């Protein structure tokens, strides 16, 4: 058994518990919440271009702007001399290198050719920096100098008249075009990183960094803090910010841009917290290639449109006082094989003086032709029907072509099989008779031309050279992947499969030589096609056509022999019936949705005009418009005049963002944007319109211009929260809403995407013996697309009558071709859109040229009263 229990505890019990804690509790709880907010705000140097809306310019061709160039921006390319220029201005632009360029800071000055200087900002730039010249007096040319240490290093003269091509990204010596008016490649951005204490206690900011293009920068020491707490501390609800400017971004380069900001903090007693924000945008500018097609008549070196008529129709090489007759012999004679039989009556004098057909029936399409006399041979070769060939001196005997030539027509593969033998007296050197006549048949041959010893010449068939110039008019470098020339139904690949790189502003010329007949009136059309690829993977293309005519010769002497059997019917015209009944052109504004929640952006068209133009669905007490006629007239619609516009927050307290929504000079008919870096717009907005403010008088941001120099012309106030009705086309005084953006609806605009559909139908009537036409080219020319010339990809397509198309045994199965393409129409202002369709083809059997041309016009939006009247008149 166990021992007896003890009678009492082995030790005394502990003392009674203390009445209170040994030390006072902390004055702040240990679970204080740390919450930091990070916001990144981006702004560009162009007030009406918010960062989120930056995109490649819509039209890289500055010379095609609707208004004169008033601002021109260049980047300084310190490694480029005049020899590095890449542009299309030719002799219209001038460049001079006076001293070597420097890789550091240089001074820029610009003026017109009479010495009037233009404002330039900044005047000092480094490599790749951008400066802007403000052109004040609409000159035809501007001259800019690059200087260092008081010495001019290089000067450039550039044509800005609009009559000579001027494109973005073109290079003029060390100057590369970055912007013209509102077509802008390079922007300067400023990023503001803002960290806010959203927690419940004081917060220490322990880390503040940004990342740009992989470069990490610590800006903790540079933070601007609200409040008066010690260094790196911010109170509840307070913020600290850091602004970084001068960051260039090029929208004309295929690239991705990312700017990230990161902040970290902790309370005096609690866990750390962190937050970040970033701005990302990508640019993928599409290439732009243009094609120019020219033609040179190689016989004279002149344009193909200046080919002279053939006046000397008889072979005449007579040289006066040539006792031996050697100088009066022809140097070359041109004939074509036409397969005719011996004439029923021989000629007296020049012509066929003897002839013998060795076979009954027609001659073959392919034969061997030998032209000789005794021991001298002037031509010997195989020819096809309608081919032409040249008789030339016999090199082996050094014998020129004599007055008589014996022709032997035989089998192409067997010299012993004869088809025809005849002797021709050319009469080219005869003084007592006329020579053989151009474009006239002589037995199985037709005479097509001659060249005398003194190089006097007349040829029915002569060579022309087509020069096809591909120009990189875009802002990105491209690869030319295809360059085709189509002439007389035959297509030539001018690149032979090669790929040609082409820098922005550069060009390349590819050539092809073709043969035409100049005896008699004829029309010729060549079409060119160029295709290119770029980093956008979209590619681009352009087409060009060149048409010229040969003239009827001055006189047509009678034939030396009877003509062949006349045609059973006169030559018929082949016209293509082109239908331009547009489907998809009935574009209205009825389906554009209203604004349903508070917007973050308004796109405002400076429409022009006084307060009487106001039109909206808002209550009268929600809008107000006042004209100050005593201060001057506001620009009228269509005037293209400029005003200074300032939009600000209206009445009432508003705490988010900047109070200024927009400020700057705006040309009538252009768009400006009310935008607050992504914040919602205020419920009330006021737009002030002033006269155009000179560059030196433009006020500091947020301030009105000097009222003594620039008094207000109009003040407009409207409700902008969309609690009152806001729909596109609402107009408040001179300003019309054409675009808005809300968090729920996204971007809503008056630009309406639609698809236009046209038809190419069968000919009105086929020529006799024809029922099918092969299309060789089809092109659309518009006034509303870029590029204006659109190639319809139906080359080689067969079009036939409905009867032939219904026959399953025929090659052709269509009597009509539908053509469609997508476009975007601007419905802000009633406009007339025109389309011209030009189709070229040839009949399948005879190869007769067939053409069709049709035009169509419509006005949109079709529910606008102006367009209703125009469309009614257009029928």
Buried (B, 14 or more C-beta within 10 A) or exposed (E): EEEEEEEEEEEEEEEEEEEEEEEEEEEBEEEBEBBBBBBBBBBBBBBBBBBBBBEBBEBBBBBBBEBBBBBBBBBBBBEBBBEBBBBBBEEBBBBEBEEEBBEEEBBBBBBBEEEEEBBBEEEEBEBEBBBBBBBBEEBEBBBBBBBBEEEBBBBBBBBBBBEBBBBBBBBBBBBBBBBBBBBBBBBBBBBBBBBBBBBBBBBBBBEBBBBBEEEEEEBBEEBEBBBEBEEBBBBBEBBBBBBBEEBBBBBBBBBEBEBBBBBBBBBEBBEBBBBBBBBEBEBBBBBBBBBBBBBBBEBEEEBBEEBBEBEBBBBBBBBEEBEEBEBBBBBBBBBBBBBBBBBEEBBEBBBBBBBEBEBEEEBBEBBBBBBBBEEBBBBEEBBEBEBBBBBBBBEEEEBBBBBBBBBBBBBBEEEEBBBBBBBBBBBBBBEEEBBBBBBBBBBBBBBBBBBBBEEEBBBBBBEBBBBBBBBBBBBBBBBBBBBBBBBBEEBBEBBEEEEBEBBBBBBBEBEBEBEBBBBBEBEBBBBBBBBBBBBBEEBBBBBBBBBBEBBEBEEEEEBBBEEEEEEEEEEBEBEBBBBBEBEBBEBBBEEBEBBEEBBBBBBBBBBBBBBEBBEBEBEEEBBBBEBBEEBEBBBBBEBBBBBBBBBBBBEEEBEEBBEBBBBEBBBBBBBBBBBBBBBBBBBBBBBBBBBBBBEEEBBEEEEBBEEEEBBBBBBBBBBBBBEBBBBBBBBBBBBBBBBBBBEEBEEBBBEBEBEBBBBBBBBEEBBEEBBBBBBBBBBBBBEBBEBEBBBBEBBEBBBBBEEBBEEEEBEBEBBEBEBEBEBEBBBBBBBBBEBBBBBBBBBBEEEBBBBBEBEBBBBBBBEBEEBBEBBEEEE
